[in-house]
């Protein structure tokens, strides 16, 4: 049984992984610049970043679906 994954899904998945790596770098930079890990600040940064990223991905998905047409 072969699972069929569209090229759009693969592209968005690898893009999401790259954005998560960037988020980890931002949290790491914040931790080292402040000298101590603050979970509250890390959660706020993560929630804001993931919220903006989710809106961005929904917009991208809508645009790609319209441009590519029905598959």
PQR file with spaces between the fields and no chain letter, atoms N, CA, C, O and H, PARSE charges and radii, in Angstrom:
ATOM       1  N    UNK     1       0.840   -1.180    0.000 -0.4000 1.5000
ATOM       2  CA   UNK     1       0.000    0.000    0.000 -0.0000 2.0000
ATOM       3  C    UNK     1       0.882    1.240    0.000  0.5500 1.7000
ATOM       4  O    UNK     1       1.658    1.463    0.929 -0.5500 1.4000
ATOM       5  N    UNK     2       0.758    2.037   -1.043 -0.4000 1.5000
ATOM       6  CA   UNK     2       1.577    3.237   -1.172 -0.0000 2.0000
ATOM       7  C    UNK     2       0.733    4.458   -0.838  0.5500 1.7000
ATOM       8  O    UNK     2      -0.362    4.645   -1.370 -0.5500 1.4000
ATOM       9  H    UNK     2       0.128    1.856   -1.798  0.4000 1.0000
ATOM      10  N    UNK     3       1.260    5.276    0.046 -0.4000 1.5000
ATOM      11  CA   UNK     3       0.578    6.504    0.452 -0.0000 2.0000
ATOM      12  C    UNK     3       0.953    7.609   -0.514  0.5500 1.7000
ATOM      13  O    UNK     3       2.136    7.894   -0.703 -0.5500 1.4000
ATOM      14  H    UNK     3       2.148    5.125    0.478  0.4000 1.0000
ATOM      15  N    UNK     4      -0.038    8.232   -1.128 -0.4000 1.5000
ATOM      16  CA   UNK     4       0.220    9.313   -2.086 -0.0000 2.0000
ATOM      17  C    UNK     4       0.150   10.653   -1.375  0.5500 1.7000
ATOM      18  O    UNK     4      -0.872   11.017   -0.793 -0.5500 1.4000
ATOM      19  H    UNK     4      -0.999    8.000   -0.976  0.4000 1.0000
ATOM      20  N    UNK     5       1.261   11.380   -1.436 -0.4000 1.5000
ATOM      21  CA   UNK     5       1.349   12.702   -0.824 -0.0000 2.0000
ATOM      22  C    UNK     5       1.607   13.696   -1.949  0.5500 1.7000
ATOM      23  O    UNK     5       2.529   13.513   -2.745 -0.5500 1.4000
ATOM      24  H    UNK     5       2.091   11.084   -1.910  0.4000 1.0000
ATOM      25  N    UNK     6       0.806   14.731   -2.015 -0.4000 1.5000
ATOM      26  CA   UNK     6       0.959   15.706   -3.096 -0.0000 2.0000
ATOM      27  C    UNK     6       2.244   16.510   -2.924  0.5500 1.7000
ATOM      28  O    UNK     6       2.797   16.620   -1.829 -0.5500 1.4000
ATOM      29  H    UNK     6       0.057   14.879   -1.368  0.4000 1.0000
ATOM      30  N    UNK     7       2.694   17.064   -4.036 -0.4000 1.5000
ATOM      31  CA   UNK     7       3.897   17.897   -3.998 -0.0000 2.0000
ATOM      32  C    UNK     7       3.688   19.131   -3.134  0.5500 1.7000
ATOM      33  O    UNK     7       4.614   19.593   -2.467 -0.5500 1.4000
ATOM      34  H    UNK     7       2.245   16.974   -4.925  0.4000 1.0000
ATOM      35  N    UNK     8       2.473   19.664   -3.146 -0.4000 1.5000
ATOM      36  CA   UNK     8       2.167   20.830   -2.317 -0.0000 2.0000
ATOM      37  C    UNK     8       2.304   20.493   -0.838  0.5500 1.7000
ATOM      38  O    UNK     8       2.847   21.287   -0.069 -0.5500 1.4000
ATOM      39  H    UNK     8       1.721   19.289   -3.688  0.4000 1.0000
ATOM      40  N    UNK     9       1.821   19.333   -0.436 -0.4000 1.5000
ATOM      41  CA   UNK     9       1.917   18.911    0.966 -0.0000 2.0000
ATOM      42  C    UNK     9       3.373   18.727    1.375  0.5500 1.7000
ATOM      43  O    UNK     9       3.771   19.140    2.465 -0.5500 1.4000
ATOM      44  H    UNK     9       1.380   18.688   -1.060  0.4000 1.0000
ATOM      45  N    UNK    10       4.170   18.108    0.506 -0.4000 1.5000
ATOM      46  CA   UNK    10       5.594   17.926    0.809 -0.0000 2.0000
ATOM      47  C    UNK    10       6.297   19.272    0.944  0.5500 1.7000
ATOM      48  O    UNK    10       7.096   19.480    1.858 -0.5500 1.4000
ATOM      49  H    UNK    10       3.848   17.772   -0.379  0.4000 1.0000
ATOM      50  N    UNK    11       5.992   20.176    0.027 -0.4000 1.5000
ATOM      51  CA   UNK    11       6.627   21.497    0.059 -0.0000 2.0000
ATOM      52  C    UNK    11       6.285   22.252    1.339  0.5500 1.7000
ATOM      53  O    UNK    11       7.160   22.832    1.981 -0.5500 1.4000
ATOM      54  H    UNK    11       5.344   20.007   -0.715  0.4000 1.0000
ATOM      55  N    UNK    12       5.005   22.240    1.703 -0.4000 1.5000
ATOM      56  CA   UNK    12       4.597   22.938    2.919 -0.0000 2.0000
ATOM      57  C    UNK    12       5.191   22.291    4.171  0.5500 1.7000
ATOM      58  O    UNK    12       5.525   22.991    5.127 -0.5500 1.4000
ATOM      59  H    UNK    12       4.293   21.769    1.182  0.4000 1.0000
ATOM      60  N    UNK    13       5.326   20.952    4.176 -0.4000 1.5000
ATOM      61  CA   UNK    13       5.905   20.261    5.317 -0.0000 2.0000
ATOM      62  C    UNK    13       7.369   20.661    5.512  0.5500 1.7000
ATOM      63  O    UNK    13       7.773   20.989    6.627 -0.5500 1.4000
ATOM      64  H    UNK    13       5.055   20.383    3.400  0.4000 1.0000
ATOM      65  N    UNK    14       8.162   20.640    4.445 -0.4000 1.5000
ATOM      66  CA   UNK    14       9.577   20.998    4.580 -0.0000 2.0000
ATOM      67  C    UNK    14       9.746   22.480    4.875  0.5500 1.7000
ATOM      68  O    UNK    14      10.690   22.871    5.561 -0.5500 1.4000
ATOM      69  H    UNK    14       7.833   20.374    3.538  0.4000 1.0000
ATOM      70  N    UNK    15       8.851   23.302    4.368 -0.4000 1.5000
ATOM      71  CA   UNK    15       8.874   24.717    4.694 -0.0000 2.0000
ATOM      72  C    UNK    15       8.583   24.914    6.189  0.5500 1.7000
ATOM      73  O    UNK    15       9.234   25.720    6.854 -0.5500 1.4000
ATOM      74  H    UNK    15       8.085   22.985    3.810  0.4000 1.0000
ATOM      75  N    UNK    16       7.600   24.170    6.708 -0.4000 1.5000
ATOM      76  CA   UNK    16       7.258   24.238    8.127 -0.0000 2.0000
ATOM      77  C    UNK    16       8.455   23.822    8.993  0.5500 1.7000
ATOM      78  O    UNK    16       8.723   24.445   10.020 -0.5500 1.4000
ATOM      79  H    UNK    16       7.071   23.516    6.168  0.4000 1.0000
ATOM      80  N    UNK    17       9.172   22.773    8.581 -0.4000 1.5000
ATOM      81  CA   UNK    17      10.356   22.345    9.336 -0.0000 2.0000
ATOM      82  C    UNK    17      11.418   23.445    9.362  0.5500 1.7000
ATOM      83  O    UNK    17      12.055   23.668   10.392 -0.5500 1.4000
ATOM      84  H    UNK    17       8.954   22.267    7.747  0.4000 1.0000
ATOM      85  N    UNK    18      11.608   24.122    8.247 -0.4000 1.5000
ATOM      86  CA   UNK    18      12.590   25.209    8.198 -0.0000 2.0000
ATOM      87  C    UNK    18      12.184   26.349    9.132  0.5500 1.7000
ATOM      88  O    UNK    18      13.029   26.922    9.819 -0.5500 1.4000
ATOM      89  H    UNK    18      11.091   23.940    7.410  0.4000 1.0000
ATOM      90  N    UNK    19      10.884   26.677    9.157 -0.4000 1.5000
ATOM      91  CA   UNK    19      10.408   27.730   10.058 -0.0000 2.0000
ATOM      92  C    UNK    19      10.556   27.324   11.528  0.5500 1.7000
ATOM      93  O    UNK    19      10.830   28.174   12.375 -0.5500 1.4000
ATOM      94  H    UNK    19      10.197   26.211    8.600  0.4000 1.0000
ATOM      95  N    UNK    20      10.379   26.044   11.838 -0.4000 1.5000
ATOM      96  CA   UNK    20      10.560   25.576   13.219 -0.0000 2.0000
ATOM      97  C    UNK    20      12.033   25.662   13.630  0.5500 1.7000
ATOM      98  O    UNK    20      12.346   25.968   14.781 -0.5500 1.4000
ATOM      99  H    UNK    20      10.157   25.353   11.150  0.4000 1.0000
ATOM     100  N    UNK    21      12.930   25.391   12.685 -0.4000 1.5000
ATOM     101  CA   UNK    21      14.361   25.529   12.970 -0.0000 2.0000
ATOM     102  C    UNK    21      14.688   26.991   13.266  0.5500 1.7000
ATOM     103  O    UNK    21      15.480   27.288   14.160 -0.5500 1.4000
ATOM     104  H    UNK    21      12.677   25.142   11.750  0.4000 1.0000
ATOM     105  N    UNK    22      14.075   27.898   12.513 -0.4000 1.5000
ATOM     106  CA   UNK    22      14.272   29.326   12.763 -0.0000 2.0000
ATOM     107  C    UNK    22      13.742   29.716   14.140  0.5500 1.7000
ATOM     108  O    UNK    22      14.379   30.495   14.848 -0.5500 1.4000
ATOM     109  H    UNK    22      13.431   27.657   11.786  0.4000 1.0000
ATOM     110  N    UNK    23      12.578   29.178   14.528 -0.4000 1.5000
ATOM     111  CA   UNK    23      12.019   29.467   15.848 -0.0000 2.0000
ATOM     112  C    UNK    23      12.969   28.979   16.949  0.5500 1.7000
ATOM     113  O    UNK    23      13.183   29.675   17.942 -0.5500 1.4000
ATOM     114  H    UNK    23      12.060   28.545   13.952  0.4000 1.0000
ATOM     115  N    UNK    24      13.531   27.793   16.769 -0.4000 1.5000
ATOM     116  CA   UNK    24      14.490   27.283   17.757 -0.0000 2.0000
ATOM     117  C    UNK    24      15.709   28.196   17.850  0.5500 1.7000
ATOM     118  O    UNK    24      16.229   28.428   18.941 -0.5500 1.4000
ATOM     119  H    UNK    24      13.357   27.228   15.962  0.4000 1.0000
ATOM     120  N    UNK    25      16.164   28.713   16.711 -0.4000 1.5000
ATOM     121  CA   UNK    25      17.309   29.631   16.713 -0.0000 2.0000
ATOM     122  C    UNK    25      16.965   30.937   17.429  0.5500 1.7000
ATOM     123  O    UNK    25      17.793   31.480   18.161 -0.5500 1.4000
ATOM     124  H    UNK    25      15.741   28.524   15.825  0.4000 1.0000
ATOM     125  N    UNK    26      15.744   31.443   17.221 -0.4000 1.5000
ATOM     126  CA   UNK    26      15.316   32.683   17.887 -0.0000 2.0000
ATOM     127  C    UNK    26      15.261   32.473   19.397  0.5500 1.7000
ATOM     128  O    UNK    26      15.733   33.316   20.160 -0.5500 1.4000
ATOM     129  H    UNK    26      15.072   31.002   16.627  0.4000 1.0000
ATOM     130  N    UNK    27      14.689   31.358   19.827 -0.4000 1.5000
ATOM     131  CA   UNK    27      14.614   31.078   21.259 -0.0000 2.0000
ATOM     132  C    UNK    27      16.013   30.871   21.843  0.5500 1.7000
ATOM     133  O    UNK    27      16.294   31.323   22.953 -0.5500 1.4000
ATOM     134  H    UNK    27      14.306   30.673   19.208  0.4000 1.0000
ATOM     135  N    UNK    28      16.883   30.195   21.106 -0.4000 1.5000
ATOM     136  CA   UNK    28      18.273   30.020   21.555 -0.0000 2.0000
ATOM     137  C    UNK    28      19.005   31.347   21.671  0.5500 1.7000
ATOM     138  O    UNK    28      19.714   31.590   22.647 -0.5500 1.4000
ATOM     139  H    UNK    28      16.655   29.827   20.204  0.4000 1.0000
ATOM     140  N    UNK    29      18.830   32.203   20.670 -0.4000 1.5000
ATOM     141  CA   UNK    29      19.464   33.521   20.713 -0.0000 2.0000
ATOM     142  C    UNK    29      18.940   34.340   21.894  0.5500 1.7000
ATOM     143  O    UNK    29      19.713   35.005   22.583 -0.5500 1.4000
ATOM     144  H    UNK    29      18.254   32.005   19.877  0.4000 1.0000
ATOM     145  N    UNK    30      17.638   34.289   22.122 -0.4000 1.5000
ATOM     146  CA   UNK    30      17.040   35.014   23.243 -0.0000 2.0000
ATOM     147  C    UNK    30      17.579   34.495   24.578  0.5500 1.7000
ATOM     148  O    UNK    30      17.875   35.270   25.487 -0.5500 1.4000
ATOM     149  H    UNK    30      17.010   33.748   21.562  0.4000 1.0000
ATOM     150  N    UNK    31      17.696   33.186   24.674 -0.4000 1.5000
ATOM     151  CA   UNK    31      18.210   32.580   25.909 -0.0000 2.0000
ATOM     152  C    UNK    31      19.641   33.016   26.191  0.5500 1.7000
ATOM     153  O    UNK    31      19.969   33.385   27.319 -0.5500 1.4000
ATOM     154  H    UNK    31      17.455   32.557   23.935  0.4000 1.0000
ATOM     155  N    UNK    32      20.496   32.975   25.165 -0.4000 1.5000
ATOM     156  CA   UNK    32      21.891   33.345   25.377 -0.0000 2.0000
ATOM     157  C    UNK    32      22.081   34.845   25.545  0.5500 1.7000
ATOM     158  O    UNK    32      22.999   35.270   26.247 -0.5500 1.4000
ATOM     159  H    UNK    32      20.229   32.675   24.249  0.4000 1.0000
ATOM     160  N    UNK    33      21.238   35.654   24.920 -0.4000 1.5000
ATOM     161  CA   UNK    33      21.384   37.104   25.081 -0.0000 2.0000
ATOM     162  C    UNK    33      20.932   37.563   26.463  0.5500 1.7000
ATOM     163  O    UNK    33      21.491   38.510   27.016 -0.5500 1.4000
ATOM     164  H    UNK    33      20.493   35.310   24.350  0.4000 1.0000
ATOM     165  N    UNK    34      19.920   36.897   27.024 -0.4000 1.5000
ATOM     166  CA   UNK    34      19.444   37.267   28.367 -0.0000 2.0000
ATOM     167  C    UNK    34      20.219   36.552   29.471  0.5500 1.7000
ATOM     168  O    UNK    34      20.185   36.971   30.628 -0.5500 1.4000
ATOM     169  H    UNK    34      19.465   36.128   26.574  0.4000 1.0000
ATOM     170  N    UNK    35      20.917   35.477   29.114 -0.4000 1.5000
ATOM     171  CA   UNK    35      21.737   34.771   30.089 -0.0000 2.0000
ATOM     172  C    UNK    35      21.005   33.693   30.863  0.5500 1.7000
ATOM     173  O    UNK    35      21.625   32.954   31.628 -0.5500 1.4000
ATOM     174  H    UNK    35      20.944   35.137   28.174  0.4000 1.0000
ATOM     175  N    UNK    36      19.700   33.588   30.681 -0.4000 1.5000
ATOM     176  CA   UNK    36      18.923   32.583   31.398 -0.0000 2.0000
ATOM     177  C    UNK    36      17.677   32.263   30.585  0.5500 1.7000
ATOM     178  O    UNK    36      17.124   33.124   29.901 -0.5500 1.4000
ATOM     179  H    UNK    36      19.196   34.188   30.060  0.4000 1.0000
ATOM     180  N    UNK    37      17.245   31.009   30.672 -0.4000 1.5000
ATOM     181  CA   UNK    37      16.050   30.581   29.946 -0.0000 2.0000
ATOM     182  C    UNK    37      14.814   30.971   30.741  0.5500 1.7000
ATOM     183  O    UNK    37      14.674   30.600   31.906 -0.5500 1.4000
ATOM     184  H    UNK    37      17.694   30.310   31.228  0.4000 1.0000
ATOM     185  N    UNK    38      13.929   31.712   30.116 -0.4000 1.5000
ATOM     186  CA   UNK    38      12.672   32.115   30.727 -0.0000 2.0000
ATOM     187  C    UNK    38      11.535   31.432   29.957  0.5500 1.7000
ATOM     188  O    UNK    38      11.218   31.834   28.837 -0.5500 1.4000
ATOM     189  H    UNK    38      14.042   32.014   29.169  0.4000 1.0000
ATOM     190  N    UNK    39      10.919   30.399   30.556 -0.4000 1.5000
ATOM     191  CA   UNK    39       9.868   29.668   29.827 -0.0000 2.0000
ATOM     192  C    UNK    39       8.686   30.549   29.418  0.5500 1.7000
ATOM     193  O    UNK    39       8.092   30.333   28.362 -0.5500 1.4000
ATOM     194  H    UNK    39      11.177   30.073   31.465  0.4000 1.0000
ATOM     195  N    UNK    40       8.345   31.523   30.231 -0.4000 1.5000
ATOM     196  CA   UNK    40       7.238   32.409   29.905 -0.0000 2.0000
ATOM     197  C    UNK    40       7.503   33.199   28.632  0.5500 1.7000
ATOM     198  O    UNK    40       6.635   33.308   27.765 -0.5500 1.4000
ATOM     199  H    UNK    40       8.827   31.698   31.090  0.4000 1.0000
ATOM     200  N    UNK    41       8.704   33.748   28.527 -0.4000 1.5000
ATOM     201  CA   UNK    41       9.069   34.512   27.329 -0.0000 2.0000
ATOM     202  C    UNK    41       9.141   33.595   26.113  0.5500 1.7000
ATOM     203  O    UNK    41       8.725   33.983   25.021 -0.5500 1.4000
ATOM     204  H    UNK    41       9.409   33.659   29.230  0.4000 1.0000
ATOM     205  N    UNK    42       9.664   32.381   26.289 -0.4000 1.5000
ATOM     206  CA   UNK    42       9.750   31.428   25.187 -0.0000 2.0000
ATOM     207  C    UNK    42       8.355   31.026   24.705  0.5500 1.7000
ATOM     208  O    UNK    42       8.136   30.861   23.505 -0.5500 1.4000
ATOM     209  H    UNK    42      10.002   32.066   27.175  0.4000 1.0000
ATOM     210  N    UNK    43       7.425   30.870   25.626 -0.4000 1.5000
ATOM     211  CA   UNK    43       6.050   30.513   25.247 -0.0000 2.0000
ATOM     212  C    UNK    43       5.392   31.664   24.493  0.5500 1.7000
ATOM     213  O    UNK    43       4.711   31.437   23.493 -0.5500 1.4000
ATOM     214  H    UNK    43       7.602   31.003   26.601  0.4000 1.0000
ATOM     215  N    UNK    44       5.586   32.893   24.961 -0.4000 1.5000
ATOM     216  CA   UNK    44       4.990   34.049   24.282 -0.0000 2.0000
ATOM     217  C    UNK    44       5.558   34.181   22.868  0.5500 1.7000
ATOM     218  O    UNK    44       4.805   34.386   21.916 -0.5500 1.4000
ATOM     219  H    UNK    44       6.138   33.077   25.774  0.4000 1.0000
ATOM     220  N    UNK    45       6.863   34.068   22.727 -0.4000 1.5000
ATOM     221  CA   UNK    45       7.491   34.150   21.405 -0.0000 2.0000
ATOM     222  C    UNK    45       6.965   33.033   20.505  0.5500 1.7000
ATOM     223  O    UNK    45       6.655   33.273   19.338 -0.5500 1.4000
ATOM     224  H    UNK    45       7.475   33.902   23.500  0.4000 1.0000
ATOM     225  N    UNK    46       6.863   31.816   21.040 -0.4000 1.5000
ATOM     226  CA   UNK    46       6.393   30.678   20.255 -0.0000 2.0000
ATOM     227  C    UNK    46       4.947   30.841   19.822  0.5500 1.7000
ATOM     228  O    UNK    46       4.615   30.564   18.669 -0.5500 1.4000
ATOM     229  H    UNK    46       7.115   31.622   21.988  0.4000 1.0000
ATOM     230  N    UNK    47       4.085   31.284   20.719 -0.4000 1.5000
ATOM     231  CA   UNK    47       2.667   31.450   20.389 -0.0000 2.0000
ATOM     232  C    UNK    47       2.485   32.532   19.325  0.5500 1.7000
ATOM     233  O    UNK    47       1.736   32.340   18.368 -0.5500 1.4000
ATOM     234  H    UNK    47       4.355   31.509   21.656  0.4000 1.0000
ATOM     235  N    UNK    48       3.162   33.661   19.485 -0.4000 1.5000
ATOM     236  CA   UNK    48       3.053   34.732   18.494 -0.0000 2.0000
ATOM     237  C    UNK    48       3.591   34.286   17.140  0.5500 1.7000
ATOM     238  O    UNK    48       2.965   34.527   16.108 -0.5500 1.4000
ATOM     239  H    UNK    48       3.771   33.817   20.263  0.4000 1.0000
ATOM     240  N    UNK    49       4.741   33.642   17.147 -0.4000 1.5000
ATOM     241  CA   UNK    49       5.368   33.189   15.902 -0.0000 2.0000
ATOM     242  C    UNK    49       4.516   32.119   15.225  0.5500 1.7000
ATOM     243  O    UNK    49       4.292   32.185   14.017 -0.5500 1.4000
ATOM     244  H    UNK    49       5.249   33.446   17.986  0.4000 1.0000
ATOM     245  N    UNK    50       4.043   31.143   15.981 -0.4000 1.5000
ATOM     246  CA   UNK    50       3.238   30.065   15.387 -0.0000 2.0000
ATOM     247  C    UNK    50       1.874   30.572   14.930  0.5500 1.7000
ATOM     248  O    UNK    50       1.331   30.068   13.947 -0.5500 1.4000
ATOM     249  H    UNK    50       4.225   31.089   16.963  0.4000 1.0000
ATOM     250  N    UNK    51       1.315   31.552   15.618 -0.4000 1.5000
ATOM     251  CA   UNK    51       0.061   32.145   15.173 -0.0000 2.0000
ATOM     252  C    UNK    51       0.224   32.860   13.840  0.5500 1.7000
ATOM     253  O    UNK    51      -0.587   32.681   12.932 -0.5500 1.4000
ATOM     254  H    UNK    51       1.756   31.962   16.417  0.4000 1.0000
ATOM     255  N    UNK    52       1.264   33.664   13.722 -0.4000 1.5000
ATOM     256  CA   UNK    52       1.536   34.353   12.465 -0.0000 2.0000
ATOM     257  C    UNK    52       1.867   33.355   11.358  0.5500 1.7000
ATOM     258  O    UNK    52       1.442   33.525   10.215 -0.5500 1.4000
ATOM     259  H    UNK    52       1.923   33.809   14.460  0.4000 1.0000
ATOM     260  N    UNK    53       2.615   32.329   11.696 -0.4000 1.5000
ATOM     261  CA   UNK    53       2.975   31.300   10.721 -0.0000 2.0000
ATOM     262  C    UNK    53       1.750   30.529   10.251  0.5500 1.7000
ATOM     263  O    UNK    53       1.655   30.185    9.073 -0.5500 1.4000
ATOM     264  H    UNK    53       2.960   32.191   12.625  0.4000 1.0000
ATOM     265  N    UNK    54       0.822   30.254   11.140 -0.4000 1.5000
ATOM     266  CA   UNK    54      -0.403   29.547   10.769 -0.0000 2.0000
ATOM     267  C    UNK    54      -1.236   30.373    9.795  0.5500 1.7000
ATOM     268  O    UNK    54      -1.744   29.848    8.804 -0.5500 1.4000
ATOM     269  H    UNK    54       0.900   30.533   12.097  0.4000 1.0000
ATOM     270  N    UNK    55      -1.373   31.660   10.076 -0.4000 1.5000
ATOM     271  CA   UNK    55      -2.116   32.543    9.162 -0.0000 2.0000
ATOM     272  C    UNK    55      -1.415   32.569    7.800  0.5500 1.7000
ATOM     273  O    UNK    55      -2.073   32.495    6.762 -0.5500 1.4000
ATOM     274  H    UNK    55      -0.961   32.086   10.881  0.4000 1.0000
ATOM     275  N    UNK    56      -0.106   32.673    7.804 -0.4000 1.5000
ATOM     276  CA   UNK    56       0.668   32.697    6.572 -0.0000 2.0000
ATOM     277  C    UNK    56       0.482   31.404    5.776  0.5500 1.7000
ATOM     278  O    UNK    56       0.320   31.451    4.557 -0.5500 1.4000
ATOM     279  H    UNK    56       0.428   32.733    8.648  0.4000 1.0000
ATOM     280  N    UNK    57       0.502   30.261    6.443 -0.4000 1.5000
ATOM     281  CA   UNK    57       0.336   28.985    5.763 -0.0000 2.0000
ATOM     282  C    UNK    57      -1.079   28.814    5.212  0.5500 1.7000
ATOM     283  O    UNK    57      -1.249   28.234    4.139 -0.5500 1.4000
ATOM     284  H    UNK    57       0.634   30.223    7.434  0.4000 1.0000
ATOM     285  N    UNK    58      -2.081   29.297    5.911 -0.4000 1.5000
ATOM     286  CA   UNK    58      -3.452   29.221    5.401 -0.0000 2.0000
ATOM     287  C    UNK    58      -3.580   30.071    4.137  0.5500 1.7000
ATOM     288  O    UNK    58      -4.194   29.646    3.159 -0.5500 1.4000
ATOM     289  H    UNK    58      -1.942   29.768    6.782  0.4000 1.0000
ATOM     290  N    UNK    59      -3.004   31.261    4.161 -0.4000 1.5000
ATOM     291  CA   UNK    59      -3.029   32.121    2.980 -0.0000 2.0000
ATOM     292  C    UNK    59      -2.294   31.454    1.823  0.5500 1.7000
ATOM     293  O    UNK    59      -2.784   31.450    0.694 -0.5500 1.4000
ATOM     294  H    UNK    59      -2.505   31.606    4.956  0.4000 1.0000
ATOM     295  N    UNK    60      -1.117   30.890    2.101 -0.4000 1.5000
ATOM     296  CA   UNK    60      -0.366   30.190    1.053 -0.0000 2.0000
ATOM     297  C    UNK    60      -1.156   29.025    0.483  0.5500 1.7000
ATOM     298  O    UNK    60      -1.180   28.827   -0.731 -0.5500 1.4000
ATOM     299  H    UNK    60      -0.719   30.893    3.019  0.4000 1.0000
ATOM     300  N    UNK    61      -1.793   28.264    1.333 -0.4000 1.5000
ATOM     301  CA   UNK    61      -2.567   27.108    0.886 -0.0000 2.0000
ATOM     302  C    UNK    61      -3.729   27.544   -0.008  0.5500 1.7000
ATOM     303  O    UNK    61      -3.989   26.917   -1.034 -0.5500 1.4000
ATOM     304  H    UNK    61      -1.774   28.424    2.320  0.4000 1.0000
ATOM     305  N    UNK    62      -4.418   28.602    0.374 -0.4000 1.5000
ATOM     306  CA   UNK    62      -5.526   29.110   -0.439 -0.0000 2.0000
ATOM     307  C    UNK    62      -5.022   29.601   -1.794  0.5500 1.7000
ATOM     308  O    UNK    62      -5.617   29.300   -2.829 -0.5500 1.4000
ATOM     309  H    UNK    62      -4.207   29.112    1.208  0.4000 1.0000
ATOM     310  N    UNK    63      -3.936   30.349   -1.785 -0.4000 1.5000
ATOM     311  CA   UNK    63      -3.378   30.874   -3.042 -0.0000 2.0000
ATOM     312  C    UNK    63      -2.927   29.729   -3.942  0.5500 1.7000
ATOM     313  O    UNK    63      -3.199   29.743   -5.142 -0.5500 1.4000
ATOM     314  H    UNK    63      -3.453   30.593   -0.945  0.4000 1.0000
ATOM     315  N    UNK    64      -2.237   28.735   -3.375 -0.4000 1.5000
ATOM     316  CA   UNK    64      -1.761   27.612   -4.194 -0.0000 2.0000
ATOM     317  C    UNK    64      -2.922   26.793   -4.751  0.5500 1.7000
ATOM     318  O    UNK    64      -2.878   26.356   -5.901 -0.5500 1.4000
ATOM     319  H    UNK    64      -2.015   28.723   -2.400  0.4000 1.0000
ATOM     320  N    UNK    65      -3.947   26.587   -3.951 -0.4000 1.5000
ATOM     321  CA   UNK    65      -5.104   25.819   -4.423 -0.0000 2.0000
ATOM     322  C    UNK    65      -5.812   26.553   -5.556  0.5500 1.7000
ATOM     323  O    UNK    65      -6.252   25.928   -6.520 -0.5500 1.4000
ATOM     324  H    UNK    65      -3.983   26.942   -3.017  0.4000 1.0000
ATOM     325  N    UNK    66      -5.926   27.877   -5.446 -0.4000 1.5000
ATOM     326  CA   UNK    66      -6.567   28.661   -6.506 -0.0000 2.0000
ATOM     327  C    UNK    66      -5.711   28.656   -7.765  0.5500 1.7000
ATOM     328  O    UNK    66      -6.224   28.467   -8.868 -0.5500 1.4000
ATOM     329  H    UNK    66      -5.569   28.386   -4.663  0.4000 1.0000
ATOM     330  N    UNK    67      -4.398   28.867   -7.603 -0.4000 1.5000
ATOM     331  CA   UNK    67      -3.504   28.935   -8.758 -0.0000 2.0000
ATOM     332  C    UNK    67      -3.335   27.586   -9.438  0.5500 1.7000
ATOM     333  O    UNK    67      -3.296   27.518  -10.667 -0.5500 1.4000
ATOM     334  H    UNK    67      -3.981   29.021   -6.707  0.4000 1.0000
ATOM     335  N    UNK    68      -3.233   26.515   -8.666 -0.4000 1.5000
ATOM     336  CA   UNK    68      -3.004   25.190   -9.245 -0.0000 2.0000
ATOM     337  C    UNK    68      -4.287   24.552   -9.735  0.5500 1.7000
ATOM     338  O    UNK    68      -4.250   23.644  -10.566 -0.5500 1.4000
ATOM     339  H    UNK    68      -3.264   26.571   -7.668  0.4000 1.0000
ATOM     340  N    UNK    69      -5.411   25.010   -9.236 -0.4000 1.5000
ATOM     341  CA   UNK    69      -6.685   24.434   -9.633 -0.0000 2.0000
ATOM     342  C    UNK    69      -6.944   23.139   -8.900  0.5500 1.7000
ATOM     343  O    UNK    69      -6.136   22.720   -8.071 -0.5500 1.4000
ATOM     344  H    UNK    69      -5.440   25.748   -8.561  0.4000 1.0000
ATOM     345  N    UNK    70      -8.078   22.489   -9.200 -0.4000 1.5000
ATOM     346  CA   UNK    70      -8.395   21.227   -8.527 -0.0000 2.0000
ATOM     347  C    UNK    70      -7.426   20.129   -8.952  0.5500 1.7000
ATOM     348  O    UNK    70      -7.030   20.035  -10.114 -0.5500 1.4000
ATOM     349  H    UNK    70      -8.734   22.829   -9.873  0.4000 1.0000
ATOM     350  N    UNK    71      -7.058   19.308   -7.981 -0.4000 1.5000
ATOM     351  CA   UNK    71      -6.111   18.225   -8.295 -0.0000 2.0000
ATOM     352  C    UNK    71      -6.758   16.871   -8.219  0.5500 1.7000
ATOM     353  O    UNK    71      -6.100   15.858   -8.454 -0.5500 1.4000
ATOM     354  H    UNK    71      -7.380   19.385   -7.037  0.4000 1.0000
